[in-house]
Amino acid sequence: MSTLPSSITYIEAIGALLFALAVVHTFSTRYFEHLAHTQPAHSGLWHLLGEVETVFGFWALLLLGFMALAQGWTAASDYLDTRRFVEPMFVFVIMVIAASRPVMQFASDAVALAARVIPAQPSVAGYFLCLSLVPLLGSLITEPAAMTLAALMLRDRVLSRGVSSRLKYATIGALFVNVSIGGTLTNFAAPPVLMIAAKWDWSSAHIFAAMGWKAAVAVLANAAALTLLFRRELAGRVPADALRTHVRVPAAFVAVNLGLLSAVVVSNHDPEVFMGLFLIFLGLAEAYQRHHDRLMLREGLMVAFFLAGLVVLGGQQRWWLQEALSSMDESTLFFGAAALTAITDNAALTYLGSLVDGVSEPFKYALVAGAVAGGGLTVIANAPNPAGFAILKDSFEERSINPFGLFLAALPPTLVAIACLWGFRGEAIDEVFDLQRWEQWFSGLDRSFLFLLILPFVVAAVGLWAELVRSKEDSGSNEPRR
């Protein structure tokens, strides 16, 4: 087959193009949701294109169709066989189990108990713990489980209680960032850490000493800052018992479901095992329906479809991602990984970086720390983000989360994560705010990489401008005519 310059195949070029279109589509879903409300004749199509969870699956199907036409279905099928879909399957299973009423009751009781020791109103203390304690528990129960629990509790306690849009976006931005960095206290809970732990021989003790405690400081700082900023609105509008249910699930049944959840977490590398455990969970849920609410099967499948599409499209990005990562020094790598995470999955970044041989320990730290620091900027940045997105989106205007609003809301907590993960390295923390260092760093960047670095910020700025124009037009059309 003929190739493009630099030994890039046509399939790789088409894959990169479709990946870029999928990223742009991700930032455009709010526009399609708006069309679904203004053009009801085709609302079904617009709703489909406006679902963030369908974006990467849709473009992955186009890639497979192109491969089948260009190379034959056998080549497309062989490519699928080389992809590993364990992570989408695991996120689906853990999301459904963690969102069940027995597990949610246990999590809610734990948060309520911990809130008693905090000198604040129960609603304010509960909000702080949902943004701090639960994301940090992700280091034990995995990040997808922590995201599911935190998003459900925040939805019921805060976001569905008539609070301001400002609080909603600030909450989801901090949640995504805190979950991304909160799983780095161990070597198995965060997808970008899991990808490299075995190859680089990183134990849980090593990852905690190198990165985990810094991430914990950032999580607590983000949660505390947001709680203090919105404490009056939280105390005035959010009922303290928002998550209390009238019918309690028996303790024995809660224990059985927690046992299944723990077993799924332990077997996260073995789909045959955790899918078997999931079938047992479904059987128990059917047998004891009185102890369950509606299972989140549809939401979980949509999230799995999103992640599977990311796996298919991401497999064609190695030719430029690996080259870009291998050519950076530690400082460039850290900030570059944080920025690139906004337009690709952070686990893919660390995996590709792990393929580079002979790298130093500072290189390894910079890659992983940058990947987790930028994991909250977009819905595609971290594997658990689509789960939180699916749970929370109905609480927002037009039942859709503006990707540009999420990007802006996640920037402040991301900067806190960057300051902690990059500043606490034995050097003065004020180097993060040294303008001369930033100028020297930018001047030494490769121009092609610089384009990739600023791409998400340019897309976000253009999208925000378009959103403001649309909002002004809508407000103008709704004004009564004199």
C-alpha positions in Angstrom: 0.0 0.0 0.0 1.3 3.5 -0.8 2.2 5.8 2.1 2.3 9.4 2.8 5.6 11.2 3.6 7.5 10.1 6.7 6.1 6.6 6.4 2.7 7.6 7.5 0.1 5.2 6.0 -3.2 6.5 4.6 -5.1 4.7 7.3 -3.1 6.5 10.0 -3.7 9.8 8.3 -7.4 9.2 8.0 -7.4 7.9 11.6 -5.8 11.2 12.8 -8.3 13.2 10.8 -11.3 11.4 12.2 -9.8 11.6 15.7 -9.5 15.4 15.2 -13.1 15.6 13.9 -14.3 13.6 16.9 -12.5 16.0 19.3 -14.3 19.0 17.6 -17.6 17.1 17.7 -17.1 16.6 21.4 -16.9 20.3 21.9 -19.9 20.8 19.6 -22.5 18.6 21.3 -24.2 21.5 23.1 -25.0 23.0 19.6 -26.6 19.8 18.5 -28.7 19.6 21.6 -29.8 23.2 20.9 -30.8 22.1 17.4 -32.9 19.3 18.8 -35.0 21.8 20.7 -35.3 24.3 17.9 -35.8 21.8 15.0 -38.2 19.1 16.4 -38.7 17.6 13.0 -35.2 16.1 13.1 -34.8 16.1 16.9 -33.9 12.4 17.0 -30.8 12.9 14.7 -29.7 16.0 16.6 -30.1 14.2 20.0 -28.0 11.4 18.7 -25.2 13.7 17.5 -25.6 15.7 20.8 -24.9 12.7 23.0 -21.2 13.0 24.1 -21.2 9.2 24.8 -21.9 8.4 21.1 -19.2 10.7 19.6 -16.1 8.5 19.5 -18.1 5.4 18.8 -19.7 7.1 15.8 -16.3 8.2 14.4 -14.8 4.9 15.2 -17.4 3.2 13.1 -16.5 5.5 10.2 -12.9 4.5 10.6 -13.7 0.8 10.5 -15.9 1.4 7.4 -13.1 3.2 5.6 -10.7 0.4 6.5 -13.1 -2.2 5.3 -13.5 -0.4 1.9 -9.8 0.4 1.5 -8.3 -2.9 2.8 -11.2 -5.3 3.1 -13.2 -6.5 6.1 -10.5 -9.0 7.1 -8.1 -6.1 7.7 -10.6 -4.1 9.7 -11.5 -7.2 11.7 -7.9 -8.0 12.4 -7.4 -4.4 13.6 -10.2 -4.8 16.0 -8.7 -8.0 17.3 -5.5 -6.0 18.2 -7.5 -3.6 20.4 -8.0 -4.3 24.1 -11.5 -3.5 25.3 -11.0 -4.5 29.0 -11.2 -0.9 30.3 -14.6 -0.1 28.6 -16.0 -3.4 29.9 -14.6 -2.7 33.4 -16.0 0.8 33.6 -19.4 -0.5 32.5 -19.5 -3.1 35.2 -18.1 -1.0 38.0 -20.4 1.9 37.1 -23.6 -0.2 37.3 -22.6 -1.9 40.6 -21.3 1.3 42.3 -24.6 3.1 41.4 -26.8 0.5 42.9 -28.8 1.4 46.0 -27.0 -0.9 48.4 -23.6 0.5 47.6 -24.9 4.1 47.4 -26.5 3.6 50.9 -23.2 2.5 52.3 -21.3 5.4 50.7 -23.9 7.9 51.8 -23.8 6.6 55.4 -20.0 6.9 55.4 -20.1 10.5 54.2 -22.7 11.4 56.7 -20.6 9.9 59.5 -17.5 11.7 58.4 -19.4 15.0 58.1 -20.1 14.9 61.8 -16.5 15.6 62.7 -16.3 18.7 60.4 -17.3 22.0 62.1 -19.8 23.0 59.4 -23.4 22.5 58.5 -24.1 18.9 57.3 -24.9 20.0 53.8 -21.7 22.0 53.5 -19.5 19.3 55.1 -21.2 16.7 52.9 -20.3 18.7 49.7 -16.7 19.0 50.8 -16.4 15.2 51.4 -18.0 14.4 48.1 -15.2 16.4 46.4 -12.4 15.2 48.6 -12.9 11.9 50.5 -14.7 10.1 47.7 -12.2 11.0 45.0 -9.4 9.9 47.3 -11.2 6.6 48.0 -10.7 6.1 44.3 -7.2 4.9 45.1 -8.8 1.9 46.8 -12.0 1.3 44.8 -10.7 2.6 41.4 -11.4 5.9 39.8 -14.5 4.8 37.8 -16.2 3.6 41.0 -15.2 6.8 42.8 -16.5 8.9 39.9 -19.8 7.1 39.9 -20.4 7.4 43.7 -19.3 11.1 43.9 -21.3 12.1 40.8 -24.5 10.4 42.1 -24.2 12.0 45.5 -23.4 15.4 44.1 -26.3 15.1 41.7 -28.8 14.3 44.5 -27.4 16.6 47.1 -26.5 19.6 45.0 -26.9 19.8 41.3 -30.6 18.8 41.1 -31.6 21.2 43.9 -32.0 24.4 42.0 -28.5 25.8 42.5 -26.8 28.2 40.1 -25.1 27.2 36.9 -21.9 28.7 38.3 -21.9 26.2 41.1 -22.8 23.4 38.8 -19.9 23.9 36.4 -17.5 24.6 39.3 -18.5 21.4 40.9 -18.1 19.2 37.8 -14.8 20.8 36.9 -13.3 20.2 40.4 -14.8 16.7 40.5 -13.2 15.6 37.2 -9.8 17.0 38.3 -9.9 15.5 41.8 -10.9 12.1 40.6 -8.1 12.2 38.0 -5.4 12.9 40.6 -7.1 11.3 43.6 -6.5 7.8 42.3 -2.7 8.2 42.4 -2.2 7.1 46.0 -1.9 3.5 44.8 -0.5 1.9 41.6 -3.7 0.2 40.3 -6.7 2.6 40.6 -5.8 5.4 38.1 -5.8 4.2 34.4 -2.7 6.3 33.4 -0.8 4.8 36.4 -2.0 1.3 35.8 -0.7 1.4 32.2 2.9 1.8 33.3 3.1 0.4 36.9 4.2 -3.1 35.9 6.7 -2.1 33.2 8.4 0.6 35.3 8.1 -1.5 38.6 6.2 1.2 40.4 4.7 -0.1 43.7 1.9 1.6 45.6 4.5 2.8 48.2 6.6 4.3 45.4 3.7 6.1 43.7 2.4 7.4 47.0 5.8 8.8 48.0 6.5 10.3 44.6 3.1 11.6 43.7 0.2 10.5 45.9 0.6 12.8 48.8 1.0 15.8 46.5 -2.2 14.8 44.8 -4.0 14.5 48.1 -2.9 18.0 49.0 -4.3 19.3 45.7 -7.6 17.4 46.2 -8.1 18.8 49.6 -7.2 22.3 48.5 -9.6 22.2 45.5 -12.5 20.9 47.6 -11.9 23.4 50.5 -11.6 26.4 48.1 -14.9 25.5 46.3 -16.7 24.7 49.6 -15.7 28.1 51.0 -16.6 29.9 47.8 -20.1 28.5 47.7 -20.8 27.9 51.4 -23.8 30.3 51.5 -25.5 28.8 48.5 -24.9 25.3 49.7 -26.2 26.0 53.2 -29.2 27.9 51.9 -30.5 25.5 49.2 -29.2 22.0 49.7 -31.1 19.8 52.1 -28.8 17.9 54.5 -30.8 14.7 54.1 -31.0 14.8 50.3 -29.7 11.2 49.9 -31.6 9.5 52.7 -34.0 6.9 51.5 -37.2 5.9 53.3 -36.6 2.1 52.9 -33.2 1.0 54.2 -31.4 -2.0 52.5 -30.6 -4.7 55.0 -27.0 -4.7 56.2 -26.4 -8.3 55.1 -27.5 -7.5 51.5 -25.3 -4.4 51.5 -22.3 -6.5 52.6 -22.9 -9.0 49.8 -23.0 -6.2 47.2 -19.8 -4.6 48.7 -18.2 -8.0 48.5 -19.1 -8.2 44.8 -17.8 -4.7 44.2 -14.5 -5.5 45.9 -14.1 -8.7 43.9 -14.7 -6.8 40.6 -12.0 -4.2 41.6 -9.5 -7.0 42.4 -10.2 -8.7 39.1 -10.1 -5.6 37.0 -7.5 -7.2 34.6 -9.6 -10.3 34.0 -12.8 -9.7 32.1 -13.9 -13.3 32.3 -13.9 -13.0 36.1 -15.5 -9.6 36.6 -18.1 -10.2 33.9 -19.0 -13.5 35.7 -19.3 -11.5 39.0 -21.5 -9.0 37.2 -23.9 -11.7 36.1 -24.1 -12.8 39.8 -24.9 -9.2 40.7 -27.6 -9.0 38.0 -29.1 -12.2 39.3 -29.3 -10.9 42.9 -30.7 -7.6 41.7 -33.5 -9.4 39.9 -34.2 -11.7 42.9 -34.3 -8.8 45.3 -35.8 -6.0 43.3 -37.2 -4.4 46.4 -33.7 -3.5 47.4 -32.7 -1.9 44.1 -33.7 1.1 42.1 -33.4 1.2 38.3 -29.9 -0.1 37.4 -27.8 2.3 35.3 -27.4 -0.2 32.4 -28.2 2.2 29.6 -25.8 4.9 31.0 -23.1 2.3 31.6 -23.4 0.9 28.0 -23.2 4.4 26.5 -20.1 5.2 28.5 -18.5 1.8 27.4 -19.4 2.7 23.8 -17.6 6.0 24.2 -14.5 4.4 25.6 -14.5 1.6 23.0 -14.6 4.2 20.3 -11.7 6.0 21.9 -9.7 2.7 22.0 -10.4 2.2 18.2 -9.5 5.7 17.2 -6.6 6.0 19.6 -4.9 3.0 18.1 -4.2 5.1 15.0 -2.5 8.0 16.9 0.7 6.3 17.9 2.7 7.7 15.0 2.5 11.3 16.2 1.9 10.9 19.9 4.9 8.6 20.6 7.2 10.8 18.5 6.0 13.9 20.3 6.5 12.4 23.8 10.0 11.0 23.1 11.4 14.3 21.9 10.6 16.3 25.0 12.6 17.1 28.1 11.1 16.7 31.6 9.6 20.2 31.9 8.2 20.2 28.3 6.8 16.7 28.8 5.0 17.6 32.0 3.1 20.6 30.6 2.8 19.0 27.2 1.2 15.9 28.7 -1.2 18.0 30.7 -2.3 19.9 27.6 -2.4 16.9 25.2 -4.6 15.1 27.8 -7.3 17.5 26.9 -7.6 16.1 23.4 -6.7 12.4 24.1 -7.0 9.9 26.8 -4.4 10.2 29.6 -3.9 6.5 29.8 -3.1 6.4 26.1 -0.4 9.0 26.7 1.3 7.1 29.5 1.1 3.9 27.6 2.8 5.4 24.5 5.4 7.0 26.7 6.1 3.7 28.3 7.2 2.3 24.9 10.1 4.7 24.8 13.2 2.8 26.1 15.9 4.1 28.3 14.0 7.0 29.9 15.0 8.5 33.2 13.0 8.6 36.5 12.3 12.4 36.1 10.9 11.6 32.6 8.6 9.0 34.0 7.4 11.3 36.7 6.8 14.2 34.4 4.8 12.0 31.9 2.5 10.5 34.6 2.1 13.6 36.7 1.3 15.7 33.6 -1.2 13.2 32.4 -3.2 13.0 35.6 -3.0 16.8 36.2 -4.8 17.5 32.9 -7.3 14.6 33.4 -10.2 16.9 34.2 -10.1 19.4 31.4 -12.4 17.6 29.0 -14.7 14.6 29.0 -12.2 12.5 26.9 -9.2 13.3 29.1 -9.7 10.5 31.7 -11.6 7.2 31.4 -14.0 7.8 34.3 -15.1 11.3 33.0 -17.8 10.0 30.6 -19.4 8.2 33.6 -19.6 11.4 35.6 -20.7 13.3 32.5 -23.6 10.8 31.8 -24.8 10.9 35.4 -24.7 14.7 35.8 -25.8 16.1 32.4 -29.5 15.9 33.1 -29.0 18.4 35.9 -27.8 21.1 33.5 -29.7 23.4 31.2 -31.1 21.6 28.1 -29.9 18.4 29.8 -26.4 19.0 28.3 -23.1 20.1 29.7 -21.3 22.7 27.7 -17.8 21.3 27.0 -16.3 24.9 27.0 -17.9 25.6 30.3 -16.4 22.4 31.7 -13.0 23.3 30.2 -13.0 26.7 31.9 -14.3 25.4 35.2 -11.6 22.7 35.3 -8.8 25.2 34.7 -8.4 26.6 38.3 -8.3 23.1 40.0 -6.0 21.9 37.2 -3.6 24.8 38.0 -3.7 23.8 41.7 -2.9 20.2 40.7 0.0 21.4 38.5 1.3 23.6 41.3 1.3 20.7 43.7 2.6 17.9 41.4 5.3 20.0 39.7 6.0 22.5 42.5 6.7 20.0 45.3 9.7 18.3 43.6 12.4 19.6 45.9 12.7 22.9 43.9 11.1 26.2 44.8 7.4 26.1 44.1 7.5 29.7 42.7 9.2 28.3 39.6 5.7 27.5 38.4 4.9 31.3 38.4 8.3 32.4 36.9 7.4 34.2 33.7 11.0 34.1 32.4 11.0 30.3 32.7 7.7 30.1 30.8 9.1 32.3 28.0 12.3 30.2 27.7 10.2 27.0 27.6 7.8 28.3 24.9 10.7 29.6 22.8 12.3 26.1 22.7 9.2 24.2 21.7 8.9 22.5 18.3 6.4 24.5 16.2 4.3 21.4 15.3 4.1 20.4 18.9 3.2 24.0 19.9 0.2 23.8 17.5 -1.0 20.6 19.3 -0.4 22.2 22.6 -2.6 25.3 22.0 -5.2 23.5 19.9 -7.6 22.7 22.8 -7.4 26.3 24.1 -8.1 27.7 20.6 -11.1 25.4 20.1 -12.4 26.3 23.6 -12.1 30.0 22.9 -13.9 29.8 19.5 -16.6 27.6 21.1 -17.1 30.0 23.9 -17.4 32.9 21.5 -20.0 31.0 19.4 -21.9 30.1 22.6 -22.0 33.7 23.7 -23.3 34.8 20.3 -25.9 32.1 20.4 -27.0 33.1 23.9 -27.4 36.7 22.9 -29.4 35.8 19.9 -31.7 33.6 22.0 -32.2 36.3 24.6 -32.9 38.9 21.9 -35.5 36.6 20.3 -37.2 36.0 23.6 -37.6 39.7 24.5 -41.2 40.9 24.1 -41.8 43.1 21.1 -43.1 46.6 21.8 
